[in-house]
Amino acid sequence: MTRRTYRKTQITVSLFPFLAVLICMMGALIVLLVLVVQQARVYATVAMDDGPTAEELDQAEELKLARQDHQWRREILDQQRLEMTKKQADHRLELSHLEDHIRRLEEKWKRLQAEAKSLTASAESDVQSRENASEELARLRQAIGQAQQQLDEAKLAAEQHPRSFAIIPYRGPHGTQRRPIFIECTARGIVLQPEGLVITGADLNGPLGPGNPLDAALRATREYLAANGVVGEAGEPYPLLVVRPDGTEAYGAARNAMKTWDDEFGYELIEADVQLEYPAADPVLRELIIRSLADARQRQAILAAAMPSQFGGPGSGRGSGAGGGWGGLVATHRGGFVPTHQAGTRQGGRGGTGGSRAATGQSDGSSADPQQDSATERANDGRTQNQSQHAEQESNPQRRGGQTSPPGKQPGGQGGTNRRGSALGAAMRGPRGANWALPKASRNATGITRPVRVACWPDRLLILPDQGDQRNARTITVDNNLAEQIDEFVSQIWRHTDSWGLALVGGFWKPVVNVEVAPGGEAMFIELERLMEGSGLEVKRKTW
């Protein structure tokens, strides 16, 4: 067996760990030294930036002043540049004006040169020009003589030829530009112009509803005009009644047949000898109206045959006169005609144009109920008393309103019988006479109604100006008794109507006093209404 050999370990000093540690320590110290130096530099830079020096401050102030000076110089230069630009523009305009003036002077100089040449040339041919001028003068004198002769002949022919007139729109505060549908009311009937188609009283013998011939013709005309673009911004056409002196009955019949038009109509009163020039007739419209009239007449005949008790049967209350009746019109003292069904008759009463027209307007037909006949007679007797007063109102319809007061009532809306008996009204009418407040009224004249606004206060009456009138109101002060001031009131009314100008030919203004009763003025209004009874002035009350 072999024995293991052991060697003895020798103990020696090794320098490697010490040197390694030393080298590491030196490297670490070098790094720390570098970091400390770098940080010291940073601290030194920050310390230098914290506070500028006095020199730096002086330099900064100088720079600031220099910058402000440069800014001021820039503003001055900008202002000078604007001024120079404006001066340059002004000089440019002056130059343009001078150039234009020079051009005009050159043109004038050239024109004067041309005129000078022309004058020189005309001077050379002066003799020939004088001869030509003499011949031209002789020719002109001969032409003047011939024209004067033709003018004299034309004037003579115009004097011998009857004058004709045309109806044109009224250009005023109350005028209209709407196209009129001319309806001429004459003794021979209702004539549709310019077509010349006549509607007689027999055509209106029947119920005057929307299907009557006149209303049907008006509707056909309006629809035709609307379809052809005649209706414009001015509005739809409207019927214009041209009333002749002998056409009052036809006028009343036309008004009864035009009830569906309400107040959309106008009228003109024309003398019998005045010839009117209507527009040219449209043949297509004429044929359309003829067909409409034929259809309406057929309908009227059917309706009249269906109601023989009212339109043709025995005892129906028809007038006994010859000829076509005009729908129950009664004569008045003013020459007008009042529908009999408004004067207290039954609807069956229809007088003929040739028959007698009773002032009471009663029907001569019999009724199946005797009590009804007696009641009608009593009503007619009561209304007859006031018919003469209201016939004038019925014969003077308004242009726009065309509305009249029913017989038996005063214009103010009170019954005629219970006012007429007042002692004060009778005392005022006695010495003055009827229509004493209408100085321009006459038997053959036509009253044209127009409203006058009056404010009634306890101690005064104010006549208010018309709409659009800038004048002040007329004041009538009442102390205790209105009767003492009534003449002044009527005088102020007529001074107010003087501003309306002239009425139509053959007519006069008939004011309608519309009274607005103020609080406490009731007694004053009642006294005014009593004093004006029989004066001819219509008094109506309006709500305050």
BAKOLDO-507628 format. One record per residue (C-alpha): x negated, y, z negated. Coordinates in pm, 1 decimal. Last residue first. Layout:
<atoms>
[atom [X; Y; Z]] ...
</atoms>
This chain:
<atoms>
[atom [11820.5; 10584.8; 2828.3]] [atom [12093.0; 10394.7; 3012.3]] [atom [12242.4; 10578.2; 3309.1]] [atom [12579.9; 10747.9; 3317.5]] [atom [12732.3; 10856.2; 3643.8]] [atom [12878.2; 11192.9; 3744.9]] [atom [13000.2; 11245.0; 4102.8]] [atom [13013.5; 11609.7; 4202.2]] [atom [13338.5; 11701.9; 4379.4]] [atom [13447.8; 11936.9; 4101.2]] [atom [13763.9; 11738.6; 4027.7]] [atom [13634.4; 11629.8; 3689.4]] [atom [13303.9; 11806.6; 3615.2]] [atom [13420.3; 11960.3; 3286.9]] [atom [13534.1; 11625.6; 3150.8]] [atom [13204.4; 11451.7; 3232.6]] [atom [13006.5; 11736.4; 3079.6]] [atom [13212.9; 11718.7; 2758.9]] [atom [13155.6; 11343.7; 2732.7]] [atom [12783.0; 11388.2; 2802.6]] [atom [12744.8; 11656.1; 2531.9]] [atom [12924.0; 11437.4; 2279.4]] [atom [12689.0; 11145.9; 2355.1]] [atom [12372.1; 11356.2; 2332.5]] [atom [12257.8; 11237.1; 1989.3]] [atom [12002.4; 10996.0; 2127.3]] [atom [11940.7; 11085.9; 2493.6]] [atom [12200.5; 11027.1; 2765.4]] [atom [12044.4; 10975.2; 3108.3]] [atom [12292.1; 11130.4; 3351.6]] [atom [12286.7; 11030.6; 3720.0]] [atom [12451.8; 11324.2; 3899.7]] [atom [12537.1; 11217.5; 4256.1]] [atom [12468.5; 11511.6; 4486.5]] [atom [12679.8; 11562.6; 4800.3]] [atom [12450.9; 11714.2; 5062.0]] [atom [12627.0; 11829.0; 5377.7]] [atom [12705.9; 11675.7; 5715.3]] [atom [12776.6; 11766.5; 6077.4]] [atom [12417.9; 11706.4; 6187.4]] [atom [12216.2; 11537.6; 5911.8]] [atom [12134.9; 11719.8; 5588.9]] [atom [11896.4; 12014.0; 5584.2]] [atom [11611.8; 12043.6; 5333.9]] [atom [11586.2; 11841.7; 5016.1]] [atom [11437.3; 12136.4; 4823.1]] [atom [11773.1; 12316.0; 4841.1]] [atom [11918.5; 12026.7; 4640.5]] [atom [11751.5; 12154.4; 4321.2]] [atom [11894.7; 12502.0; 4373.7]] [atom [12229.5; 12328.8; 4414.8]] [atom [12196.8; 12153.3; 4079.9]] [atom [12077.8; 12477.9; 3916.4]] [atom [12396.7; 12651.5; 4030.7]] [atom [12608.7; 12363.6; 3898.7]] [atom [12441.0; 12392.5; 3556.0]] [atom [12471.8; 12773.3; 3553.8]] [atom [12843.2; 12739.2; 3627.5]] [atom [12876.7; 12483.5; 3346.1]] [atom [12711.8; 12713.8; 3090.6]] [atom [13023.7; 12867.9; 2935.7]] [atom [13200.9; 12532.5; 2944.9]] [atom [12910.3; 12378.9; 2748.6]] [atom [13016.5; 12565.2; 2433.1]] [atom [12783.4; 12584.7; 2132.8]] [atom [12439.1; 12698.0; 2240.7]] [atom [12366.1; 12501.1; 2557.0]] [atom [12024.0; 12555.0; 2716.5]] [atom [12004.2; 12464.3; 3084.4]] [atom [11651.5; 12347.0; 3169.4]] [atom [11516.7; 12280.0; 3520.0]] [atom [11235.7; 12021.6; 3516.3]] [atom [10891.6; 12122.9; 3635.0]] [atom [10768.0; 12081.1; 3990.8]] [atom [10534.8; 11797.1; 4090.5]] [atom [10788.4; 11610.1; 4304.1]] [atom [10681.5; 11247.8; 4365.7]] [atom [11009.2; 11109.6; 4232.9]] [atom [11265.6; 11385.3; 4223.3]] [atom [11250.4; 11653.5; 3956.6]] [atom [11457.3; 11625.5; 3635.3]] [atom [11756.0; 11851.7; 3573.3]] [atom [11742.8; 11889.0; 3194.0]] [atom [12057.1; 11962.8; 2992.6]] [atom [12035.9; 12120.0; 2648.1]] [atom [12148.1; 12112.9; 2283.1]] [atom [12243.8; 11750.1; 2210.2]] [atom [12028.5; 11617.4; 2496.2]] [atom [12145.9; 11500.1; 2841.0]] [atom [11871.4; 11420.4; 3092.8]] [atom [11978.0; 11470.3; 3455.9]] [atom [11850.2; 11275.4; 3757.6]] [atom [11998.9; 11380.1; 4092.4]] [atom [12101.1; 11101.8; 4331.6]] [atom [12175.0; 11150.9; 4703.5]] [atom [12510.7; 11129.5; 4879.1]] [atom [12563.0; 11265.3; 5229.4]] [atom [12907.5; 11424.4; 5257.1]] [atom [13047.6; 11437.1; 5608.6]] [atom [13190.0; 11758.7; 5749.8]] [atom [13525.9; 11784.8; 5929.8]] [atom [13734.0; 11910.7; 5638.0]] [atom [13462.2; 12117.9; 5483.8]] [atom [13213.3; 12084.2; 5199.1]] [atom [12934.1; 12340.6; 5176.9]] [atom [13050.0; 12492.7; 4847.1]] [atom [13069.5; 12152.6; 4672.3]] [atom [13116.2; 12239.6; 4301.9]] [atom [13475.1; 12359.9; 4360.2]] [atom [13566.9; 12021.5; 4506.4]] [atom [13933.6; 12075.4; 4418.8]] [atom [14049.4; 12419.6; 4309.6]] [atom [13875.2; 12673.6; 4088.7]] [atom [14170.5; 12823.3; 3901.5]] [atom [14324.5; 12490.7; 3803.7]] [atom [14029.8; 12255.3; 3813.0]] [atom [13863.7; 12386.2; 3493.4]] [atom [14193.1; 12397.8; 3299.7]] [atom [14282.4; 12050.2; 3422.0]] [atom [13949.3; 11914.3; 3297.6]] [atom [14003.4; 12076.5; 2956.2]] [atom [14359.8; 11950.0; 2923.1]] [atom [14263.9; 11587.7; 2984.1]] [atom [14514.8; 11399.6; 3194.5]] [atom [14272.1; 11301.4; 3465.3]] [atom [14054.1; 11105.4; 3227.9]] [atom [14300.1; 10821.4; 3145.0]] [atom [14417.0; 10796.9; 3504.6]] [atom [14076.0; 10784.6; 3674.5]] [atom [13940.4; 10496.5; 3471.3]] [atom [13584.3; 10546.9; 3355.2]] [atom [13279.0; 10425.0; 3556.4]] [atom [13108.6; 10761.8; 3595.2]] [atom [13226.4; 10786.1; 3952.6]] [atom [13590.9; 10770.9; 3838.8]] [atom [13773.5; 10448.1; 3886.6]] [atom [14099.8; 10375.8; 4069.3]] [atom [13935.4; 10307.7; 4399.9]] [atom [13619.0; 10099.5; 4374.5]] [atom [13294.7; 10301.5; 4386.0]] [atom [13093.8; 10277.9; 4702.1]] [atom [12775.3; 10099.5; 4800.0]] [atom [12579.5; 10155.8; 5124.2]] [atom [12267.3; 10148.6; 4911.2]] [atom [12013.9; 10249.7; 5166.0]] [atom [12184.5; 10501.4; 5386.8]] [atom [12465.0; 10578.9; 5142.9]] [atom [12823.3; 10538.7; 5250.1]] [atom [13030.0; 10853.6; 5309.6]] [atom [13383.0; 10741.1; 5405.1]] [atom [13431.7; 10547.7; 5080.2]] [atom [13330.4; 10847.7; 4871.1]] [atom [13575.1; 11070.5; 5054.8]] [atom [13848.8; 10812.1; 5008.1]] [atom [13774.5; 10829.5; 4637.2]] [atom [13955.7; 11153.9; 4560.3]] [atom [14250.5; 11088.5; 4789.6]] [atom [14285.4; 10738.0; 4647.6]] [atom [14319.3; 10845.7; 4286.2]] [atom [14695.7; 10866.2; 4264.1]] [atom [14737.6; 10566.4; 4492.8]] [atom [14572.0; 10343.9; 4234.9]] [atom [14863.1; 10351.2; 3992.8]] [atom [15121.9; 10287.1; 4263.1]] [atom [14907.8; 10005.4; 4403.9]] [atom [14887.6; 9832.9; 4068.1]] [atom [15262.7; 9855.3; 4024.0]] [atom [15317.6; 9720.5; 4374.8]] [atom [15077.8; 9434.4; 4313.1]] [atom [15252.7; 9341.2; 3992.1]] [atom [15587.5; 9347.5; 4168.7]] [atom [15460.4; 9125.9; 4448.0]] [atom [15300.0; 8884.0; 4199.4]] [atom [15623.8; 8859.0; 4010.8]] [atom [15802.1; 8776.5; 4335.2]] [atom [15568.6; 8479.5; 4397.2]] [atom [15575.1; 8344.6; 4752.8]] [atom [15445.4; 8670.3; 4881.2]] [atom [15583.3; 8888.3; 5155.7]] [atom [15385.7; 9086.1; 5408.5]] [atom [15392.2; 9464.6; 5431.1]] [atom [15060.1; 9490.3; 5257.9]] [atom [15001.7; 9803.1; 5057.4]] [atom [14724.3; 10049.9; 5151.4]] [atom [14879.3; 10330.2; 4951.3]] [atom [14820.1; 10579.2; 5229.8]] [atom [15004.1; 10359.4; 5476.0]] [atom [14834.9; 10296.2; 5808.4]] [atom [15082.9; 10262.0; 6094.8]] [atom [14989.2; 10023.8; 6370.5]] [atom [14763.6; 10079.9; 6671.0]] [atom [14444.1; 9983.5; 6500.0]] [atom [14608.4; 9689.7; 6336.1]] [atom [14648.2; 9656.5; 5958.6]] [atom [14524.0; 9351.1; 5765.8]] [atom [14698.7; 9282.7; 5432.4]] [atom [14646.7; 8916.6; 5340.0]] [atom [14374.2; 8990.3; 5090.1]] [atom [14625.5; 9149.9; 4858.9]] [atom [14623.6; 9522.7; 4833.7]] [atom [14482.9; 9754.1; 4564.2]] [atom [14262.9; 9997.3; 4751.6]] [atom [13966.1; 9762.1; 4774.9]] [atom [14165.6; 9504.3; 4971.7]] [atom [14273.2; 9791.4; 5196.8]] [atom [13924.4; 9866.1; 5321.1]] [atom [13886.3; 10247.5; 5323.3]] [atom [13870.3; 10446.7; 5645.8]] [atom [13718.8; 10791.9; 5694.0]] [atom [13875.7; 11104.6; 5843.8]] [atom [13839.3; 11310.9; 5528.5]] [atom [14210.2; 11294.3; 5436.6]] [atom [14190.2; 10914.8; 5433.1]] [atom [14317.4; 10647.9; 5669.7]] [atom [14355.5; 10286.1; 5561.1]] [atom [14149.9; 9997.2; 5699.4]] [atom [14280.5; 9639.2; 5692.3]] [atom [14044.6; 9427.4; 5899.6]] [atom [14001.5; 9627.8; 6218.0]] [atom [14309.2; 9499.7; 6402.1]] [atom [14298.7; 9415.5; 6771.9]] [atom [14566.9; 9595.4; 6969.7]] [atom [14921.2; 9691.4; 6887.2]] [atom [15027.3; 9793.4; 6542.6]] [atom [15238.0; 9569.4; 6314.2]] [atom [14974.2; 9509.2; 6054.9]] [atom [14930.4; 9154.4; 5925.7]] [atom [15085.9; 9055.9; 5591.1]] [atom [15104.9; 8682.1; 5650.8]] [atom [15479.2; 8669.5; 5670.6]] [atom [15469.2; 8464.2; 5988.9]] [atom [15128.5; 8310.7; 6063.8]] [atom [14831.0; 8494.1; 6213.6]] [atom [14533.1; 8515.7; 5980.8]] [atom [14638.1; 8479.0; 5618.0]] [atom [14921.6; 8225.7; 5628.4]] [atom [14772.6; 8070.7; 5942.0]] [atom [14463.3; 7945.7; 5752.8]] [atom [14327.8; 7655.3; 5964.1]] [atom [14398.5; 7847.9; 6285.2]] [atom [14194.3; 8140.4; 6154.1]] [atom [13908.1; 7904.8; 6064.7]] [atom [13911.7; 7745.4; 6411.9]] [atom [13930.9; 8083.7; 6585.4]] [atom [13646.5; 8219.2; 6372.7]] [atom [13433.2; 7914.3; 6455.7]] [atom [13495.2; 7965.2; 6827.7]] [atom [13413.6; 8331.5; 6796.5]] [atom [13090.0; 8242.6; 6615.1]] [atom [12983.5; 7997.5; 6886.0]] [atom [13054.4; 8250.0; 7162.4]] [atom [12879.7; 8527.4; 6972.3]] [atom [12568.6; 8312.2; 6921.2]] [atom [12563.4; 8216.9; 7290.0]] [atom [12591.2; 8582.3; 7394.7]] [atom [12322.2; 8678.9; 7141.5]] [atom [12079.9; 8423.0; 7288.7]] [atom [12155.1; 8540.9; 7643.4]] [atom [12082.1; 8899.1; 7540.1]] [atom [11759.6; 8796.2; 7362.9]] [atom [11634.1; 8633.2; 7683.8]] [atom [11734.6; 8936.5; 7890.5]] [atom [11550.2; 9179.2; 7659.1]] [atom [11715.9; 9519.8; 7688.2]] [atom [11504.2; 9829.5; 7743.0]] [atom [11494.4; 10060.3; 7442.5]] [atom [11795.9; 10282.3; 7375.6]] [atom [11842.9; 10633.0; 7515.2]] [atom [12133.9; 10799.2; 7339.0]] [atom [12379.5; 11039.2; 7500.0]] [atom [12536.1; 11294.0; 7266.0]] [atom [12893.2; 11386.8; 7365.7]] [atom [13062.7; 11192.1; 7084.9]] [atom [12841.7; 11330.8; 6809.1]] [atom [12613.8; 11089.0; 6622.7]] [atom [12627.4; 10989.5; 6254.3]] [atom [12329.3; 10765.2; 6174.7]] [atom [12329.4; 10456.1; 5956.1]] [atom [12090.9; 10228.2; 5772.1]] [atom [12095.1; 9868.8; 5653.8]] [atom [11943.6; 9637.1; 5392.3]] [atom [12184.2; 9728.9; 5110.8]] [atom [12366.4; 9391.6; 5099.0]] [atom [12284.3; 9215.6; 5427.2]] [atom [12530.2; 8936.9; 5341.2]] [atom [12809.4; 9195.4; 5336.0]] [atom [12761.1; 9271.3; 5704.5]] [atom [13114.8; 9185.8; 5828.3]] [atom [13276.5; 9431.7; 5586.4]] [atom [13029.6; 9702.1; 5691.5]] [atom [13101.3; 9631.9; 6058.0]] [atom [13476.3; 9660.7; 5999.3]] [atom [13430.0; 9995.2; 5824.9]] [atom [13208.3; 10121.2; 6107.2]] [atom [13456.6; 10002.9; 6370.2]] [atom [13725.7; 10202.5; 6195.0]] [atom [13497.2; 10507.2; 6183.3]] [atom [13413.2; 10475.3; 6552.6]] [atom [13594.9; 10777.4; 6696.3]] [atom [13339.4; 11023.9; 6558.0]] [atom [13053.0; 10795.3; 6671.7]] [atom [12858.4; 10589.2; 6419.3]] [atom [12515.3; 10445.5; 6503.3]] [atom [12473.3; 10166.2; 6246.6]] [atom [12111.7; 10055.2; 6204.9]] [atom [12075.6; 9685.8; 6114.4]] [atom [11734.8; 9587.8; 5971.3]] [atom [11430.7; 9419.6; 6121.5]] [atom [11187.7; 9241.6; 5885.2]] [atom [10890.3; 9417.0; 5728.6]] [atom [10635.1; 9685.2; 5820.6]] [atom [10352.7; 9428.6; 5811.4]] [atom [10479.7; 9264.1; 6126.2]] [atom [10807.0; 9127.2; 6262.8]] [atom [10774.8; 9146.7; 6641.3]] [atom [10586.0; 8817.5; 6653.2]] [atom [10813.4; 8646.1; 6905.0]] [atom [10964.9; 8405.1; 6651.3]] [atom [11040.7; 8692.6; 6411.6]] [atom [11216.8; 8889.4; 6685.7]] [atom [11426.2; 8587.2; 6782.0]] [atom [11511.3; 8508.4; 6419.2]] [atom [11622.7; 8868.1; 6358.8]] [atom [11832.7; 8879.0; 6673.3]] [atom [12002.3; 8548.0; 6596.3]] [atom [12077.8; 8661.3; 6242.7]] [atom [12226.6; 8988.1; 6367.3]] [atom [12442.3; 8807.0; 6624.1]] [atom [12570.4; 8565.1; 6358.3]] [atom [12654.8; 8853.1; 6124.4]] [atom [12849.2; 9027.6; 6399.0]] [atom [13031.5; 8712.0; 6511.5]] [atom [13145.1; 8597.9; 6162.8]] [atom [12967.0; 8290.3; 6023.6]] [atom [12828.0; 8447.4; 5705.6]] [atom [13183.2; 8510.6; 5584.6]] [atom [13434.4; 8756.6; 5721.2]] [atom [13729.1; 8518.9; 5711.4]] [atom [13926.0; 8564.1; 6031.5]] [atom [14010.8; 8823.9; 6289.5]] [atom [13662.3; 8966.7; 6342.0]] [atom [13658.7; 8885.8; 6714.7]] [atom [14006.5; 9041.5; 6749.4]] [atom [13867.8; 9371.6; 6620.9]] [atom [13628.1; 9386.3; 6910.8]] [atom [13260.5; 9293.1; 6935.1]] [atom [13101.3; 9448.1; 7245.9]] [atom [12768.3; 9346.3; 7403.4]] [atom [12573.9; 9637.4; 7557.1]] [atom [12235.0; 9464.5; 7525.3]] [atom [12068.2; 9786.0; 7406.7]] [atom [12260.3; 9792.2; 7180.3]] [atom [12523.4; 9574.1; 7014.4]] [atom [12856.0; 9753.7; 7052.9]] [atom [13116.8; 9735.3; 6776.1]] [atom [13453.7; 9826.4; 6924.0]] [atom [13627.8; 10035.1; 7188.9]] [atom [13660.5; 10335.8; 6958.1]] [atom [13289.0; 10338.0; 6888.4]] [atom [13043.6; 10194.9; 6634.5]] [atom [12698.4; 10143.8; 6787.4]] [atom [12487.5; 9870.1; 6628.3]] [atom [12113.5; 9912.9; 6690.8]] [atom [11883.4; 9654.4; 6533.2]] [atom [11610.3; 9872.0; 6380.2]] [atom [11240.7; 9779.5; 6361.2]] [atom [11085.6; 9849.6; 6021.5]] [atom [10863.7; 10158.4; 6008.1]] [atom [11055.6; 10315.5; 5722.0]] [atom [11116.1; 10669.1; 5598.1]] [atom [11178.5; 10786.7; 5241.4]] [atom [10861.5; 10993.9; 5191.7]] [atom [10859.4; 11106.8; 5554.6]] [atom [10798.9; 10989.2; 5908.7]] [atom [11153.8; 10915.3; 6022.6]] [atom [11152.3; 10640.0; 6283.3]] [atom [11287.8; 10735.9; 6628.4]] [atom [11642.7; 10746.4; 6763.0]] [atom [11641.3; 10864.6; 7123.4]] [atom [11826.0; 11155.4; 7277.4]] [atom [11981.9; 11235.9; 7612.5]] [atom [12064.8; 11570.0; 7768.4]] [atom [12324.9; 11589.6; 8042.6]] [atom [12182.8; 11696.5; 8380.3]] [atom [12276.7; 12047.5; 8493.9]] [atom [12014.8; 12216.3; 8279.4]] [atom [11756.1; 11954.3; 8373.0]] [atom [11832.8; 11998.9; 8743.2]] [atom [11786.0; 12375.0; 8712.6]] [atom [11461.0; 12325.9; 8522.0]] [atom [11338.9; 12078.0; 8785.3]] [atom [11424.5; 12320.0; 9067.5]] [atom [11241.1; 12600.0; 8890.8]] [atom [10940.8; 12375.2; 8835.3]] [atom [10939.1; 12265.9; 9201.0]] [atom [10940.2; 12631.7; 9308.8]] [atom [10658.7; 12710.7; 9066.6]] [atom [10458.7; 12415.1; 9200.0]] [atom [10505.7; 12536.4; 9559.0]] [atom [10396.2; 12887.8; 9465.7]] [atom [10096.6; 12757.8; 9273.7]] [atom [9994.9; 12541.7; 9571.3]] [atom [10010.9; 12848.3; 9800.3]] [atom [9801.2; 13047.5; 9555.1]] [atom [9551.2; 12760.6; 9536.2]] [atom [9517.1; 12746.9; 9915.1]] [atom [9465.2; 13122.2; 9938.2]] [atom [9201.0; 13107.7; 9667.1]] [atom [9025.0; 12819.0; 9841.6]] [atom [9015.6; 13013.8; 10170.1]] [atom [8876.1; 13319.6; 9993.7]] [atom [8618.8; 13106.3; 9812.4]] [atom [8505.9; 12949.8; 10140.6]] [atom [8457.2; 13293.9; 10293.4]] [atom [8268.0; 13410.0; 9989.5]] [atom [8049.9; 13099.6; 9997.9]] [atom [7957.5; 13159.9; 10361.9]] [atom [7844.2; 13512.3; 10282.6]] [atom [7645.5; 13403.2; 9980.1]] [atom [7444.8; 13138.9; 10166.9]] [atom [7100.6; 13285.2; 10095.1]] [atom [7201.8; 13386.9; 9745.3]] [atom [7311.3; 13030.9; 9680.6]] [atom [6963.5; 12899.2; 9768.8]] [atom [6794.2; 13144.8; 9534.9]] [atom [7044.2; 13066.8; 9265.9]] [atom [6977.3; 12695.4; 9310.5]] [atom [6600.8; 12748.7; 9295.5]] [atom [6641.9; 12950.0; 8977.6]] [atom [6869.1; 12685.2; 8839.5]] [atom [6608.1; 12417.2; 8911.8]] [atom [6337.5; 12626.1; 8746.1]] [atom [6563.3; 12681.9; 8449.5]] [atom [6617.5; 12306.7; 8424.7]] [atom [6241.6; 12242.2; 8441.0]] [atom [6178.2; 12497.1; 8166.7]] [atom [6456.9; 12350.6; 7958.7]] [atom [6306.8; 12003.0; 7999.4]] [atom [5962.8; 12134.2; 7903.2]] [atom [6107.3; 12315.0; 7603.2]] [atom [6286.4; 11997.5; 7497.5]] [atom [5961.9; 11797.4; 7527.4]] [atom [5771.0; 12057.7; 7324.5]] [atom [6038.0; 12045.8; 7056.1]] [atom [6007.3; 11667.1; 7043.0]] [atom [5627.8; 11691.8; 7010.6]] [atom [5663.3; 11953.4; 6740.0]] [atom [5912.6; 11739.8; 6550.5]] [atom [5683.9; 11434.4; 6574.6]] [atom [5389.4; 11639.1; 6451.7]] [atom [5589.9; 11772.8; 6163.8]] [atom [5698.5; 11419.7; 6076.8]] [atom [5336.3; 11294.9; 6086.8]] [atom [5224.1; 11589.8; 5875.6]] [atom [5486.2; 11498.2; 5619.7]] [atom [5372.2; 11133.6; 5623.4]] [atom [5006.8; 11241.3; 5574.8]] [atom [5107.0; 11468.4; 5291.9]] [atom [5286.5; 11178.6; 5126.9]] [atom [4981.6; 10950.9; 5169.0]] [atom [4754.0; 11224.0; 5031.4]] [atom [4975.7; 11262.6; 4729.2]] [atom [4983.1; 10887.7; 4673.3]] [atom [4600.3; 10865.0; 4704.9]] [atom [4555.7; 11155.0; 4463.2]] [atom [4772.0; 10975.6; 4210.7]] [atom [4570.7; 10655.4; 4256.0]] [atom [4243.5; 10850.8; 4223.1]] [atom [4357.8; 11009.6; 3898.8]] [atom [4465.6; 10671.5; 3765.3]] [atom [4130.7; 10515.0; 3863.9]] [atom [3936.0; 10798.8; 3697.8]] [atom [4131.5; 10744.6; 3378.9]] [atom [4052.8; 10371.2; 3393.6]] [atom [3680.7; 10445.0; 3453.4]] [atom [3672.2; 10675.4; 3152.2]] [atom [3843.5; 10414.4; 2939.4]] [atom [3583.2; 10156.3; 3048.0]] [atom [3293.1; 10391.3; 2969.4]] [atom [3435.3; 10465.3; 2628.2]] [atom [3463.1; 10094.2; 2554.3]] [atom [3108.8; 10024.8; 2679.0]] [atom [2971.5; 10302.5; 2460.6]] [atom [3155.7; 10162.7; 2161.1]] [atom [3013.3; 9813.2; 2227.8]] [atom [2660.2; 9950.4; 2255.3]] [atom [2696.4; 10134.0; 1928.3]] [atom [2824.9; 9821.0; 1757.1]] [atom [2533.3; 9614.6; 1889.9]] [atom [2291.6; 9867.8; 1756.8]] [atom [2460.3; 9865.1; 1420.9]] [atom [2415.7; 9487.2; 1393.7]] [atom [2678.7; 9235.9; 1435.2]] [atom [2777.0; 9025.2; 1128.9]] [atom [2859.4; 8654.5; 1116.6]] [atom [2674.9; 8553.2; 1433.7]] [atom [2322.4; 8551.1; 1275.2]] [atom [2436.6; 8339.5; 983.7]] [atom [2597.6; 8093.9; 1221.3]] [atom [2272.0; 8062.3; 1417.7]] [atom [2064.4; 8009.1; 1097.8]] [atom [2302.3; 7743.8; 971.1]] [atom [2276.0; 7557.4; 1300.5]] [atom [1895.6; 7577.4; 1291.3]] [atom [1891.4; 7444.9; 936.4]] [atom [2110.9; 7155.0; 1042.8]] [atom [1863.8; 7062.0; 1314.1]] [atom [1567.8; 7080.4; 1074.4]] [atom [1747.0; 6864.2; 817.0]] [atom [1839.2; 6606.6; 1081.1]] [atom [1480.6; 6586.7; 1208.2]] [atom [1347.5; 6546.8; 854.5]] [atom [1599.0; 6271.0; 781.3]] [atom [1489.9; 6083.9; 1093.1]] [atom [1123.4; 6122.8; 997.7]] [atom [1195.5; 6001.0; 643.4]] [atom [1363.8; 5689.8; 779.0]] [atom [1070.5; 5613.8; 1004.4]] [atom [830.1; 5663.2; 715.7]] [atom [1030.4; 5428.6; 494.1]] [atom [1037.5; 5162.8; 761.3]] [atom [660.5; 5184.8; 810.6]] [atom [601.6; 5155.7; 441.1]] [atom [833.2; 4855.2; 409.8]] [atom [652.9; 4680.1; 689.8]] [atom [315.8; 4766.7; 547.2]] [atom [409.8; 4627.1; 205.6]] [atom [558.9; 4307.0; 345.0]] [atom [249.2; 4234.3; 557.1]] [atom [-18.5; 4281.1; 292.5]] [atom [-40.7; 3912.7; 173.0]] [atom [-248.9; 3836.9; -144.6]] [atom [-368.5; 3470.5; -180.0]] [atom [-275.2; 3161.2; -396.5]] [atom [-406.4; 2831.7; -257.9]] [atom [-192.0; 2518.7; -265.5]] [atom [-363.1; 2195.4; -361.0]] [atom [-341.3; 1910.4; -107.2]] [atom [-173.4; 1587.4; -193.5]] [atom [-267.8; 1245.8; -40.3]] [atom [-20.5; 967.4; -32.5]] [atom [-146.2; 625.8; -142.0]] [atom [-137.1; 337.1; 103.3]] [atom [0.0; 0.0; 0.0]] 
</atoms>
